[in-house]
Amino acid sequence: MLLDRLGEGVNKTTVYRLLDRLEDDGIVHSFVGEDSVTYYAKCRTCSGPAHTHNHPHFHCTLCNTVRCLEDEVSLTVSGGFQVMEAQVLLKGRCAACS
């Protein structure tokens, strides 16, 4: 979608390299949506490679929008595992489509 919006003449490799750099710098975070599509969103409280958000993402199955939700996700995992990152994708209908 981003490459389509930027138009022809933009090098795809350069765009992906820039997105990786923005993620490393704590400017954006990425998450995997439906069909293994990677989405990027602006970080609010991150600095550098240590991303400090734990929020779900929502995919509206009618209008196909994908967005970050404000809710925080907290998981307790037994067995001595230390969770460093979790990705939660919720699917349904957004407020505009309900």
N, C-alpha and C positions, 0 to 999 in steps of 0.2 A: 504494500500500500504506500509506503514511504517513497519507494523508488518511482512509483506511478505519479505521485504528487510532485516530485522533483523534476520529472520530465527527462527527455533524452539528453544525452551528453554528460550525464553524471555517472561516474564510475561506481559500479556496485560494490566492488571490493573496498573502495575508499569509504563508502557509507557504512559498511559493516565494521571497518576498522575504527571509524569515528564513534560508532555506537558502543563498541567495546571499551574505548577510552573513556567515554562519558560514564559508563557503568563503573569502571575502575576508579574514577574520580568521585563517585558518589552522587553524580548529577541525575542519572536515570537508573532504574532497575528493570530487569527483564523477567518475564514469566511466560510459560508455555501455555497456549490456549488450545482450543479444539483443533484436531488434525495436525498437531505438532507445530503450529504457527507460533513464532516468537513475537511477543508484544513488548513494547518499551513504554515506561511511564516515568514522569518526573519524580525524583525522590524528595521527601519533605524534611527528613531529619538525619539523613545519612552523611557520612564524611569519609571519603576515600573508599577503599574496597570493603569496609565493614558496614554492610547494609543492616539497618536497625529496625526494619519494618516487618511485621508479621500480619499482614492483612490479606483477606481473600479478594479474588477478582471475580467479576460477574460478567457472564456472556448471555445477552438476550437472544433467545432462539428465534424471535420474530423479526426484529430490526437489525440483528447481527452486530450490535454495539458491544464493545468490551470495555470495562472500566474497573478501576480500583475502588474497593469499598472502604469506608472509614473504620469498620469494626476490626478489632484486634483478635487474632486467633491464638489461643494458648493450649498447648498440648502437654500432657504428662505421659511419658513413655517409660514403661517398666523394663527391667532387665539390664540396667546399667548403660543404656544407650544415651548418648548426648546428641540431641537434635540441633544442628547448626542452621538449617534452613528448611522451610516447608512451603510448598506451593499448593494453594487451594483454589480451585476453579469451580464456581457455582454457576449452574445453567438454569434458565427459566425465562420469565418475562419481566422486563424493566417496568418502572412506574408508568411511563408513557404508553406502553403496549398493553398494560393490564386493563 
